[in-house]
Amino acid sequence: MNTKLWSVLFVVCSWLSANLALAHNESSCSGVSVKGFTETPPMYLHESPSLRVLGKRWSTSNELKTYFDQQKKLLQVIQEQAAPGEPENVLKLASVGDVMRLSYSQPDFVDEILKEYFDSVDVLTGNLETLISPKYPVPPDSLFQMNSDPSLLTAFRNSENHNYFSVMSTANNHTFDYPDDAILDTLAALKEEGIWQSGIRTSKQQKPYLVFETKGIRIGYYAITTFVNSKETFKKSKLHLNPMVEGIEPIPFAAWKEGCEIDLSDTQRVLKQMKQDGADISIISIHWGEEHDMYPQPVQLDIAHQLVQQGADVIVGAHSHVPQPAEICFVNGYEDRLDGALADQQKAEGCVLRTSDGKPRKAMIYYSLGNFTSYSPFFWQQLGTIGELSLVKQETDAGAVVDWFAPNFVFTYDHVDNPPHGKRHLNLLNNYIVRGCNSTRCPETTKILVGSLKRHLYGESLNIWEEFRVTALTTYVALKEIIYWQLFSSEASGSSDG
């Protein structure tokens, strides 16, 4: 597009912003939110729910962008702080986002280079956003129902035939897409792979959380969701879903309650129980937010901060299917361990919380790591983000304390060669660009979008002009992929008929 056309687009969208903005009520959650984000976020026509699947929604309030810009600078500082002690005493925790369905058996869809990376990981977590049952269609008749071939899990076995995944969440909006027998099949598939799960219990007597030990560190893990798609199947189920965080409606998000109005007493009870069971560090997996939003909603920050105050050390969000900036919170004076100027900045502008136990710690909040595996033709949904933390147990005057260091993002890419249900290839993004990206399937636009991804998570937020440019490129690539998929499907159907 030329400059004149971009200018017209800018003016039109700016006018739409002024006329279509959605008001966000000023937070009344005194003492819960670190800072009330009261500025009205813009809402553009091309970012309406029906269109944002193509171009995604980049717009948010300037104050939220400014806040995350400060958080990204903080992330870079802490990223340079290496874990103390000997390397063999460091536990590498890696978290991925949504693990979406696989349409047919593809035991080799995970690249060997990615497997080599996972060989260095001690604990791997993810959100299993599909059922795995031979009793129901694979792929499902609907794009919005989730059932997968079992190779979605078995493809992640290492050379010793052990699965890389340690634990997965089964609490998400697709958990009840099919009846109980499909859910039980899924639990059996996870058990067969030696993967723990939190989200579904077969009896009320089962604990809704896990506490397991790796390298002398006891990790607590608890998975929750904010809604399920099929309320009827959910009502008929005899299984037990971990208590949902009620009060957050999937549509419309303008009707969300304030963070302090949402009942989080169940998570508070569970976090307390995990600590009593000896958890050194507590992970909460939460399925929340709005699909295709590049930034979390302010109420999600309210909820996250409450969870940290309750005892969460790592929060792993899912559902938006695109990567969102992360946040670091300091509890009970941990910020004083930073350099003087940075500590002062955090106290004035950052996430600084207090709890009654008085123990200093910090918490990592991944609002969304995007998709890890994806059947979508859309670039941003094929991108994945692995959140890395290095955990170390240290002896202090107050006893043994686990802390995390060297936060890092590792990017992945799940590409479909023969759409719509063709061969998938999950790779490290850098490896894909270097080795697997030819000129026709990886044009300059893709490299621009990759640059936007890294800036989105590490650098300064895009300005309005840059957002429009990225949105236009994203929409262009998405439409091109849809056409390619349709043409390929037609050719494949025609050749099979012949």
PAVO-303277 format. One record per residue: residue in one letter; x, y, z of N, C-alpha, C in turn. Coordinates in pm, whole numbers, plus 32768, in hexadecimal, padded with zeros to 4 digits. Each point is the difference from the previous one (the first is absolute). Example, Ala and Ser with C-alpha at 12.3 -4.5 7.8 and 13.67 -1.06 7.14 Angstrom:
<nodes>
a85277DC7830C7FA780778000805A80788000 s7FDD80697FB88052807780067FB3806D8049 
</nodes>
This chain:
<nodes>
m80547F8780007FAC807980008057807D8000 n7FD1806E7FB8804E807B7FFF7FDD80568079 t804D806B80137FF0805580767F7880438003 k7FCD802A7F8D7F7F80437FFB7F917FA38031 l80067F847FD37F9A7FA0802880087FE38096 w807C7FF5803280127FEC80917FC68075804E s801280797FCC7FCE807780467F687FFF8006 v7FC27FDA7F907F6D7FF77FFE7FD27F988065 l80437F8D80017FDC7F978060800E8032808F f806B8049801A8018803680867F8F805E8029 v7FD8805B7FA77F97806080217F7B7FB98018 v7FDF7FA27FA77F817FB7800F7FFD7FB58084 c806C7FB8801E80027FB0807A80038057807C s804080757FF78000805C80717F738033801B w7FB6801E7F947F76802C80117FAC7F91803E l80147F867FD17FB77F8F803880227FED8093 s807F80198022802A7FF4808B7FB1805E8059 a7FEE807B7FD27FBB806380517F6C7FDF8010 n7FC97FBA7F9B7F707FE580037FDB7F758033 l80637FA580017FE17F76802780497FD3807D a803F805C8047804C7FDB80787FA57FC28069 l80337F9880407FB57FBD806A803380318086 a7FA68030805280288035808380237F90805F h80698015804E80257FA3806A7FF2804A8084 n7FA87FCE80567FE48046807B807C800D8057 e800C806F804680708014805A7FFB7F97806E s80757FC4801B80067F9480627FE18033808C s7FA87FB580447FE08020808A80487FA2805E c80637FB67FCB80447F99804D8078803A8048 s7FE88055805E806B803D804D804F7F95804A g808480037FEE80557FA1804480127F7D7FB6 v7FB87FEF7F8F800D7F867FB18054801B7F85 s7FD7805F7FB0804A80227F87807980558024 v80707FE47FC08078804F80167FE780907FDA k7FC080147F917FD880867FD67F847FF37FAA g7F9F805580177F847FF67FB5801280327F72 f7FE97FA97F9D800A80287F747F7780327FD6 t7FEF808280047F7C803C7FEB7FEE803C7F75 e806C800A7FB47FF6803E7F7C7FAF7FA77FA2 t7FA8803D7FB37FAD7FB67FA280537FCB7F8C p80037F7C7FEB804D7FCB7F8F7FB680187F7E p804780197F927FBD80137F7F7FCB7F7B7FCC m7F9880097FB17FC77F897FC07FE780227F6F y804C7FC27FA57FF5801D7F727FA67F9A7FBA l7FC7802B7F917FA47FA97FB680457F7F7FD6 h807D800B7FD380457F897FD080297FA48073 e7FEB802B807D801F7FAD80747F817FCE8045 s7F9180097FBC7F837FCA8037800F7F69800D p7FB27FBF805880107F7080177FFC7FAC7F81 s7FB380287F9D7FF47FB17F86807880107FA3 l804E806C80128070801A7FA580887FED8041 r80078005808580857FFC804080437F797FF2 v7FB47F987FDA803F7F7F7FE88067800A7F8F l7FEB805F7FA3805D80137F91807880568029 g7FE480788033806C805F801A802A800A8091 k7FB87FBF805A8017800680917FDF808C8035 r7FF7800A80837FE18081803F807B8033804B w803D80657FCA8077803D803C7FDD8074805B s7F90803F7FEA7FE1807B80497FE27FE48093 t8035805580557FE18001808E801B808E8030 s7FEA801B807E801480888031809580228002 n802080807FEF808A802D800480407FE48087 e7FB1800A806C80397FEA808580267F6D8013 l7FB37FA47FC580237F73800A807C7FE27FAD k800B803E7F8C80797FEF7FAF807B8034804A t7FF38076803C806F803B804B80297FA48072 y7F9D7FC68044801E7FA7806F804D7F857FD0 f7FD37FC37F9280457F897FCE808880227FC3 d801080787FCB808580297FD1806380018074 q7FD480338072805480008077801B7F70802E q7F9C7FAA7FF680107F74802780647FB87FA5 k7FFE80217F80805B7FBF7FA28091802A801A k8014807B80288087802C8026802F7FB7807D l7FA47FEF805F80217FB6807980247F6F7FDF l7FB47FC47FA6801A7F767FD8808E7FF17FC8 q802C80607FB080867FF97FC7806C800A806B v7FE7805080678061800C806D800B7F7D804C i7F8E7FC8802680007F85804F802F7F897FAB q7FEA80097F7F802C7F967FA680977FEB8006 e8048806B801C80927FF9800580357FCA8084 q7FA77FEC8062802A7FCC808280037F687FFB a80787FC97FF5800F7F707FF67FDA7FBD8083 a7FD17F857FF67FDE7FB48077807D7FE18050 p80008016808380767FE5805280147F6A8016 g80787FDC8028801D7F74801E802D7FB27F86 e80107F7E8016802E7FA87F967F8F7FE17F9D p80207FF57F807F997FE67F9A7FAE7F82801C e803F7F9B80397FB67F8480187F948010806C n8008806E804C7F9B801A80687F91805D7FD1 v8007802A7F827F9C805A7FC77F937FAE7FBC l7F83801C801F7F8F7FBE7FC07FCA805B7F92 k7FFF7FCD7F867FCF804E7F8F7F6B7FE47FEC l7FAF8065801E7F6E7FF77FEF7FD980437F7D a7FB77FB87FAC7FD280377F807F687FF17FF9 s7FBE806B7FD77F6F7FFF7FF27FDA80247F72 v7FA17FB77FC77FCD801F7F7B7F6C801F800B g7FC880327F927F74802980007FA27F917FD7 d7FA680207FA37F957FA47FD980337F927FA4 v7FE77F84802880217F8C7FAD7F807FD87FBA m7FF780247F7E7F867FEE7FB380027F7A7FB6 r7F8F7FDB7FCA7FE97F7A7FC8805A7FE27F87 l80137F7F7FE980467FCC7F8B7F9D7FAA7FB3 s7FF480187F7D7F927FC67FB380117F6C7FDF y807B7FD07FF880167F727FE780897FDB8035 s80227F827FFC807D7FD1803C8079803D7FBB q804D804A804D807C803D7FCF806A7FF1806D p80387F8A800F805E7FE6806E8082804E7FF8 d801C803B7F8C807F80467FEF7FEF80967FE8 f7F8F803A802D7FEB808D7FE08055805E8056 v803D7FCE806B805780528055808F7FF77FCD d803B80707FDC808780047FC880677FD08066 e80677FBF7FCF80687FCA8057804C80708048 i800D80737FC18044807180407FB1802F807A l7F7C80017FF37FAC80258072800B7F96806E k80087F827FDB80117F9780648085800E8049 e806680277FB88081801780417FF6806F8068 y7FB180667FE07FEA806A80627FBB7FC6807C f7F977FAF7FEB7FB67FC8807180557FA18054 d806A7FC97FC5805B7FAB804E8041804D8073 s800780867FF3803E805380687F9B802F8068 v7F7F7FDE7FED7F95802E805A7FE47F958069 d7FF1802C807D7FE27FA3806D7F6B7FEE8017 v7FB3806C7FF57F6F7FFA80127FBF804F7F8F l7FA27FC07FB97FBB80407F917F6A7FFD801B t7FBF80757FFB7F70800980157FBB80357F83 g7F807FE17FEF7FB480327F8E7F6B7FF18018 n7FB180407FAC7F6E7FF780077FCE7FA67F90 l7FCA7F8C80237FCC7FA37F9D7F73802D7FD8 e7FF8804B7F927F80803C7FD87FBA7FAA7F98 t7FF77F82801F7FB87FA37FAB7FE77F81804E l7F9D7FB57FD87FED7F79803380487F9F7FA3 i801D7F89803280437F997FB07FB07F808013 s7FA47FE87FA37FA67F8E800E7FE67FBE7F79 p80137F7C7FF77FE27FBA7F827F6B7FEC7FEA k7FAF802280617F6F7FEA7FF67FBA806D7FAE y8047806D7FE37FC280727FBD805480297F88 p7FC5804B7FA2804680217F838084804A8016 v80647FDA7FB0808080467FFC802380177F6D p8006807C7FCF7FE18079804C7F68800E8012 p7FD6804D80627F70801480167FBF80437F88 d7F7D7FF37FF87FB5803F7F9380048097800A s800F80338078800180918017808D8031801E l801F80797FCF807F803E8021800980258093 f7F8E800580427FFC803180897FF07F908066 q80057F847FD180057F8E805B808C7FC57FF8 m802F7FCD807280897FD2800680087F6B8022 n80347FB37FA280227F74801780787FE17FA7 s80617FBA803680807FF37FBA802B7F6F7FF3 d80567FEB7F9E80477F827FF580637FF58074 p80167F898038805A7FF18072809080287FE6 s802A80047F81808A80267FE4801E80918027 l7F99804D801E80158086803680547FF8807F l7FEF7F96804E804F7FEB807A80797FA77FE6 t7FEB7F917FBB806D7F9F7FF0807580387FB0 a7FE880647FAC806C803D7FB1806680478058 f7FDB8018807F805B8046805B80507FA08058 r800E7F847FD480557FA18048809380177FDD n80557FED80648090800F7FE8803D7F7C7FD2 s80847FFD7FF480447F897FCC7FF07F87805C e7FDE801A807F7FEB7F93805F7F6B7FDF800F n7FB080367FA67F707FE57FFA7FB3803B8075 h8038806680407FBA804980697FCC80847FC6 n7F8B802A802A7FC8807A7FCB8043807B803E y801680667FAF803E807C80337FA4804A805F f7F7E7FF57FEB7FA3804780577FFD7FC0808A s8007805480667FF77FD2808B7F7080068030 v7FBC806F7FE47F79801780327FB680597F9E m7F7C7FE97FF17FB180507FA57F7C80288042 s7FCC80707FD57F7C802C802C7F967FC07FA9 t7F977FCD80417F8B7FD07FB77F8680578020 a801B807880327F94805E80217FFE80707F99 n7FA47FF97FA07FF480697F9B7F747FFB7FC5 n7FE480597FA47F78800A7FCA7FD87F887FAB h80627FAE7FD57FE17F8C7FAC7FF97F7D804E t80108006808380037F8580507F837FAB7FED f7F8C80437FF37F817FB87FF57FC580087F73 d805780047F9B7FCF7FFD7F767FBA7F7D7FE1 y80287F9480457FC37F7D7FEF7FDE7FC7808B p7FAF7F9780047FD67FC9808180727FC38051 d7FDD7FCD807580617FCF8061805C7F937FC9 d7FCC7FA97FA980557F937FCF807780377FB2 a7FEE80707FBA806F803D7FB88065803D8061 i7FCE803A806B805A803A806580507F928044 l7FBE7F91801F80467F90803F806A7FC57FA2 d7FE27FFA7F7E80647FD47F9F807A805D8003 t7FE5807F800D806D8063800480577FED807C l7FC07FEC8072804B7FE8807B80547F817FF4 a7FC97F9A7FBF804A7F837FEC807880167FA4 a7FEF80527F98806F801D7FA4807180498049 l7FDC805E805680658047804E80487FA0805F k7FB47FAB8042803D7FA0805D805E7FA27FB7 e7FD77FD57F8980547FA67FB1808780417FE0 e7FFF80847FEE807B80487FE0804D802A807E g7FC87FE5807480448027807C7FF78094801C i7F9580407FCC7FEE809180127F978018806C w8024804A80677F9E802580657FA080697FC8 q7F8C800C803C7FA180667FD47FB6803A8077 s7FDC807D7FF37FA78042805F7F9180427FAF g7F877FF880347F8D80397FBA7F867FAB8013 i800F7F7B7FEA7F917FA28009801D7F97806A r7F9C7FE6805380097F9580647F8F7F9C7FE6 t801F7F8280167F9A7F997FEF7FB07FEB8080 s80318034806F7FB57FFA807E801C807D8051 k7FA38025805580108077805380737FF08064 q80247F83801E80687FE88063808C80217FC9 q800E80037F7E808280207FC480238092801B k808080188017802D808A800F7FFB80447F78 p7FD9807E7FFD7FF780467F7F808780327FCD y80687FEB804B808580337FDF80677F90800C l8079801D7FD3806E7FA1800980738040804C v804D7FAF80458080802A803680637F917FDF f8063801E7FAF80637F9C7FD7808C803A800F e80617FA98009808A802B801D805D7FE07F8C t8051805F7FDA80687FF07F9B807D804C802E k80717FBE7FFE807F803C80297FF8803E808B g7FB77FBF80587FF7803080897FA380758015 i7FB980297F977FA1807080097F737FCA7FF1 r7FAB802180607F757FD27FFD7FA9806B7FBD i7FBE7FD77F937FB1805C7FAD7F6C7FE28011 g7FB3806780237F6F7FF580057FC480327F7E y7F997FBB7FCE7FC380257F807F687FF3800A y7FBA80687FD77F6D8004800A7FCA80467F84 a7F9E7FC07FBC7FCA80347F827F6C8023800E i7FDC80767FCA7F76802F80057FDC80437F7D t7F7D800C7FE87FCE80487F8B7F958062802D t7FE0805E7FA77F998063801F7F7A7FDE7FC0 f7FFF7FA07FA17F817FD77FC280147F817FB1 v7F937FC17FDA80017F8E7FA57F9D801D7F90 n801B7FC77F8A7FAA801C7F8D7F797FBB800B s80037F7F80207F847FB280027FCB7FF6808F k7FA6805A80227FC9800080877FA77F878017 e7FBD7FD07F977FA77F8D800F80507F828022 t806D7FE97FB580547F8B801C803D800B808B f802580798024803A801780857F9B7FDE806E k7F8480287FEE7F9A7FE580647FE37F6A800E k80097FB77F927FE47F71800380757FAD8033 s8076803C800480797FB480227FFE7FCF8091 k80377F88801380137FCA8086809080128030 l805080407FAC808A801F8025800480868048 h807380218035800B80778054806B805E7FC7 l7FD280707FCB805A80697FD0802C80568076 n808180238004802C805C80687FA9807D7FFE p7FDB803680757FA280718003802880707FA2 m7FA080297FAC801B806B7FA1800780868047 v804D805C7FC58002808A80307F8680437FC3 e7F948006804A7F8280307FCA7FF980998006 g7FB080377FA47FF180917FFB8043803D7F87 i804A7FAF7FB6803D802F7F837FB37FC17F8D e7FB980517FB67FB27FCD7F90805480047F81 p7FFE7F957FAF805080017F867FD280697F9B i7F7D80197FF97FCB80657FA47F8A80438045 p7FF680848008806A805F7FDA805F80188075 f807B80217FE080608017806A7FE980868046 a7FB180587FC27FDE807E80427FAE7FE8807E a7FC87F87800C7FAC7FDF8073804E7FBE8071 w80837FF77FF080507FC5806A7FED804D8082 k80057FB6806F7FFC804080828089803A8022 e80038058806280808031803380477F8E8046 g808580088001804F7F9480397FDC7FE0808F c7FE08066804F7FE27FE9808D7F767FC38014 e7FAD7FFC7F987F7B7FC6800A7FFF7F6C7FDB i80707FCD7FCE80097F767FD4802F7FA98074 d7FBA7F928016801D7FA8807280797FA77FDF l806E8017804680797FB07FF0801F7FB1807F s7F997FE5804E80167FB8807E80307F717FEA d7FD67FC17F91802D7F777FE580967FFC7FE6 t8032805F7FB1809080017FE6804E80208080 q7FCA8055805280428021807E800D7F838057 r7F947FB2800680027F85804F80657F9C7FC7 v80007FF17F7B805A7FA07FC0809180298011 l801F807F7FED808A802E801080317FE8808E k7FA98013806180247FE7808B801A7F6B8016 q7FAB7FAB7FC580117F70800F80817FD07FBC m802180387F8D807B7FD97FBC807980208056 k7FFF8074803E806E8024805A80077F9F8076 q7F8D7FDB80367FFD7FA1806F80347F777FD6 d7FEF7FDF7F7E80337F827FCC809280097FD6 g803F807080218090800D7FEA802B803E7F7E a7FA4803F7FB58027803E7F81806280728019 d80717FFD7FBC8062806D80087FDA80727FA3 i7FBB7FDE7F947FD780657F9E7F787FD57FC8 s7FA780607FEE7F767FE17FD87FE1803B7F77 i7FCD7FAB7FA67FDD80297F777F697FFA7FF0 i7FC7806A7FCC7F7280037FDD7FF380087F68 s7FB87FA17FC67FDD80087F727F7180327FF9 i7FE9806C7FB67F7A803B7FF97FD9801D7F6F h7F897FD27FDB7FCD80137F797FA380798003 w8028806C7FBD7FB9807F80128017805D7F89 g7FC380758008801B80697F9E7FAC7FF67F82 e802380517F9F7FB580097F8380567FD07F8D e7FC87FAD7FAC804B7FC87F8F8031806F7FA3 h807C7FEF7FD2803F80567F9B8026808A8034 d7FF980178082802F807E803B80957FF7801D m804B80647FD480918000801480278033808B y7FA18037804A8017802D80897F937FC8805A p801F7FE5807F7F987FD5805D7FA280718023 q7F8B7FDE80327FA180648030802B802E808B p7FE3807D80258028803080867FCE7FA88072 v7F887FC67FF37FCC7FAB806B80557F838012 q80447FD37F9680597F8E800F807780228059 l8030807C7FF6806B802B805A7FD080008090 d7F84802D80157FC87FFE80877FFF7F728039 i7FCF7FA17FAE7FF87F75802C808B7FC8801A a805C80197FA480887FCA800F804280338080 h7FEE807F801E803E803880787FC47FC3807E q7F7F7FE37FFD7FC27FBC807280387F728010 l80137FBB7F9180377F798007808E80018038 v804E80657FD98088800C80377FF9801B8096 q7FA6805780297FF1801B808F7FD47F83804D q7FB67FA87FBC7FD57F84804180707F998009 g806C80137FB2806F7FA4800880337FC97F7D a7FC580277F8E80307FCF7F7F8088803C7FDF d805B7FAB7FD08086802D7FD9800E800C7F69 v7FB77FAC7FB77FFF80037F6E7F6F7FF07FD2 i7FD3805B7FAB7F7A7FF77FC680107FEE7F69 v7FC47F967FCB800A7FE37F717F75800C7FC4 g7FE8806C7FB57F7F80177FC27FF67FC37F76 a7F857FE57FD67FE67FC87F7B7F78802F7FD1 h7FE57FEB7F817F7F80147FBD8004806A7F93 s8055806580097FFD80677F9980387FCF7F7B h80517F948002803D7FC37F89806980597FBE v8024806C8040806C80577FD280558026807A p8080801E7FEC8056802280717FE2808D8035 q8004800E80837FEB808180418078801F805B p801B8080801C8070802180597FEF7FC3808B a80717FE6804080017FC680868010806E8069 e7FED7FDA807D800B805F806F804C7FBE8073 i8052804E804480477FD280777FD180518077 c7FD87FB9806A7FD38042807B80627FE28071 f80168064805580557FF080767FAA8001807D v80217FA7805B7FAF7FEE807980568017807C n7FCC804E805C803E80138084809180327FFC g801780617FA9808280417FFF806A7FC07FA9 y7FDD7F9B7FAE80647FC27FAA803C80667FA0 e7FB280687FDF803280667FA4807B80478035 d80167FFF808380758040803B80827FBB7FDA r7FF97F877FCB80777FB97FD4803180317F78 l7FAF80507FBD8028803A7F80805C80778018 d8040802E7F958051807A800A7FA68073802C g803A806080477FB3806B803E7F9A80447FA7 a802C80307F8A7FA680497FA77F8F7FA77FCE l80227F827FE07F9B7FA37FCE7F9E7FDC806F a80337FF080797FA87FE280727F9D80728016 d8031807A7FF97FA9807580127F9780077F92 q80297FDE7F867FA280027F907F917F988014 q80267F8A802F7F9C7F9880177F9D802A806C k8032803E80697FA7802D806B7F9E80697FCF a802D80517F9F7FAB806C7FCE7FA47FD37F8F e80317FA57FAB7FB77FE07F857FE47F6C7FEB g80437FA9804B7FF87F717FE47F987FB78052 c800B7F7C7FFF7FA57FAA804C80437FDD8084 v7FDB8044806980387FEC80857F8D7FDF805F l80077F8B803D7F937FCD805280317FDF808D r7FA27FF3805B801F7FDA80897FA37F8F802A t80377FA2804F7FAF7F938037801D7FF48095 s7FA77FBD8046800A7FF9809280767FAE8031 d80337FA07FAC806F7FAE80308086804A7FFF g8007806F7FB6807780527FFF80787FC77FB7 k7FF17F907FBA80727FC07FBD801A80427F78 p807A80327FE98020803E7F7F80057F977F91 r7FC5801E7F8F80047FA97F8B7FD680507F86 k80117FC47F8D7FCE803E7F867FAB7F9B7FB4 a7FAA80317FAA7FA57FA97FB5800480237F6C m7FF67F9A7FAD7FFA80127F6E7F727FE67FD0 i7FCB805D7FB17F797FF27FCA80087FFD7F68 y7FE47F8C7FC67FF27FF47F6F7F6C800D7FE0 y7FD780737FCE7F7280127FE37FD27FA57F8E s80567FEC7F9E7FE67F9E7F9880827FE17FB9 l80197F7F7FEA80757FD47FB47FD97FDA7F71 g7F8280197FDB7FD27FE27F797FEC7F6B7FEC n7FF17FD77F847FF57F727FDF80897FBF8000 f80057F83802B807B7FB27FF17FF47FA77F85 t7F937FB77FF67FE07FBA7F837F80803C7FCA s7FF380037F7C7F8F80487FC57FD87FC37F7B y7F7D7FFA7FE87FCE7FD67F7D7FD380797FAE s801A8078802F7FD0807A7FC1805A802A7F8B p7FC780447F9B805280367F93803B80888020 f7FE0803780748023808A801E808780088048 f8055805A7FCF808A8009802D800E800B8097 w7FB6805E803E80108017808F7FD27F898053 q7FA97FAD7FC97FD47F8A8048805B7F897FE8 q805780097F9D80647F987FE9807E80188052 l800D807B80318073802180557FE97FCC808D g80697FD1803E7FF97FD6808C806E80418051 t7FE8800C80818062803B805B80157FA18074 i807C7FDB801780237FB080758037805F8069 g7FC28000807580318053806E805F7FAF8057 e807D802D800A80687FB9804B801D80468084 l80127FB1806980308031808180657F9D8038 s80688033804180637FAB80437FE680048096 l7FD97F8E803A7FDD7FF9808D80777FCC8052 v801580418073806E7FD980597FCE8001808F k80267F97804A7FE17FFD808F807A8032804C q7FEA80668053806D803E804B7FE57FF98096 e80697FEE804D7FF580008091800E808F8034 t7FA1802A805280038086803C7FEE7FF38097 d8008807080457FEB7FFF80907F737FD08023 a7FA380167FA57F757FD780177FE47F727FCF g80687FBB7FD07FF07F787FCC80127FFC7F69 a7FE17F8D7FC480107FEF7F707F96804F7FB4 v802C804B7F9A7FA680527FB0801D7FE67F6C v7F977FEF7FB0800F7FEF7F707FE580857FBB d805B80277FA97FF1807B7FB280177FDE7F6D w7FD380587FA780177FEA7F72805380717FC5 f804A7FDF7F95805D805D7FC17FFA7FEE7F68 a8046805A7FB980167FF67F6F7F837FE27FB0 p7F958051800F7F887FE97FAE802080147F6C n7FC57FAB7FAC802080077F727F8B7FCE7FAF f7FF580327F857F9D7FCF7FA180467FB67F90 v7FCD7F8C7FDD802E7FB57F8C7F897FF37FA2 f801280227F807F9080067FA27FFA7F827FA9 t7F867FD17FE97FEA7F8C7FAC7FA180247F8E y7FF87FA67F9F7FA880187F8D7FC97F7A7FD2 d7F7A7FF67FF97FBE7F857FD67FC380187F76 h80447FD07F9A7FDA801E7F767FB77F887FC2 v7F98801D7FB27FB57F9A7FB8802B80027F6F d80377F907FCF80307FFA7F767F8E7FE87F9E n7FA57FA780237F947FDA7FA57F7980148043 p7FCC80797FFD7F83801F80457F897FBD7FBD p7F8B7FFE80437FE98030808780217F9A806D h800A7F7F7FD9801F7F9A8064807D7FB57FD6 g8061804C7FD180787FC27FCB806F7FF28066 k80787FE97FCE80737FE580558028807D804D r80137FEE8081802A806D805880947FF08021 h803F80708020808D7FFC802580198068806D l80197FD2807A801980578073809580108012 n802E807C7FFE808F801B7FFA802080798058 l807D80118022802C808080387FF580687F93 l7FCE807680207FE880667F9B807F80247FB4 n806D80158048807E80247FBD802D7F927FA1 n7FEE7F84802980267F907FAB7FA97FFA7F84 y7F80801E80107FA580017F8D802A806A7F9B i8021807780328024806E7FA680827FE17FB6 v805F7FC4804680827FE37FC47FF87F8B7F9F r7FB97F96802880077F837FB37F847FE27FAE g7F8B802180347F867FCF7FC07FAC80667FBB c8030807A7FF57FAC806C7FCE802E80297F75 n7FBE7FCF7F99802880257F797FC080847FD8 s802780357F8F7FDA80887FD97F6A800E7FE8 t7FBE7F967FD37F72800B7FE27FAA7FF1807C r802A7FAE805F7FAF7FE88077802C80568076 c806D80497FF3802F8056806D803180857FC6 p7FA580547FD18027807F7FC3802F80658068 e802480767FD18032806980587F998026806A t7F807FF57FE07F9980228062800D7FAA807F t80237F817FEE800F7FA7807380708030805A k806E802B7FC580728030804F7FDB8080804C i7FAC80537FC37FD1807980447FAA7FDA8078 l7FAA7F9D7FEE7FAA7FD6806E80507FBF8070 v80687FB77FDE80577FC680678044806E8050 g802A806A7FBC803B807280467F9C8041805E s7F8280067FD67F97803880567FEA7FAB807B l80097F7A7FF07FF27FA580718069801C806A k807D80087FD7806C801380617FF680898043 r7FD780637FB47FEF8085803B7F8980008060 h7F987FB57FDD7F887FF98053801F7FC8808B l805D7FA28008801D7FBF8080807B803A8045 y805680437FB6807C8031803A801380977FF5 g7FC5803F7F9C8020808B7FE27F8E80608018 e800D80757FC57F9C8069800F7F827FDC7FB2 s7F8D801D80387F817FE17FBF7FF680467F79 l7FBA7FC17FA57FEA803C7F7D7FAA807D800D n801F80667FAF7FA780747FFE7F8A7FE37FA3 i7FA2805D7FF87F867FE87FB4801E7FE27F6E w805A804F7FC680257FEB7F7480397F747FEB e80597FD58059803C7F7C7FF47F997F918017 e7FA38017805A7F957F9D80167FAD7FED7F82 f7FDC806E7FBE7FB27FF77F85804F7FB27F95 r8080801D7FF980537FBC7F9C80067F6A801B v80197FDA807D80087F7380237F787FBD7FEE t7F94804680257F7B7FC87FEF7FE27FE87F6C a802480607FAB7FEA7FEF7F7080517F8B7FC9 l807E7FF6802A80547F917FD27FC97F7B8031 t7FD57FFE807E7FC97F85803A7F837FD67FB5 t7FA880607FE37F857FE27FB7801F7FCF7F74 y806080417FBD80297FD87F7980337F708000 v80597FDF805E80377F7980087F917F9C801F a7FA48025805B7F937FA680257FA57FE37F89 l7FDA80697FB67FA97FEC7F8C80467FAD7F95 k808180197FEE804C7FB27F9E80047F6D8027 e80127FE5808080047F7680307F787FBC7FF1 i7F94804C801B7F7A7FC67FF17FE97FD87F6F i802680597FA27FF07FE27F7180547F867FDB y807D7FFD803280597F907FE37FC47F7D8035 w7FCB800680797FC37F88803A7F8A7FD27FAC q7FAC805F7FD57F8A7FDB7FB280287FC47F79 l8062803C7FBE802F7FCD7F80803D7F768010 f80517FF08068803F7F7F80177F977F95801C s7F9C802680517F967FA180227FB37FD67F83 s7FE580637FAA7FB67FE47F84804F7FA37FA5 e8084801C7FF280567FAD7FAB80097F738038 a80107FF98086800B7F7B803E7F817FB07FEE s7F8C8047800E7F807FBD7FEF7FEC7FD47F71 g802880587FA07FF07FDF7F7580557F897FD6 s807C7FFB802E80587F927FDC7FD37F7D8040 s7FC88008807A7FD07F8780417F827FCC7FBC d7FAC805E7FCB7F877FD67FB980237FBD7F7B g806C80357FC480277FCA7F7D80407F788010 
</nodes>
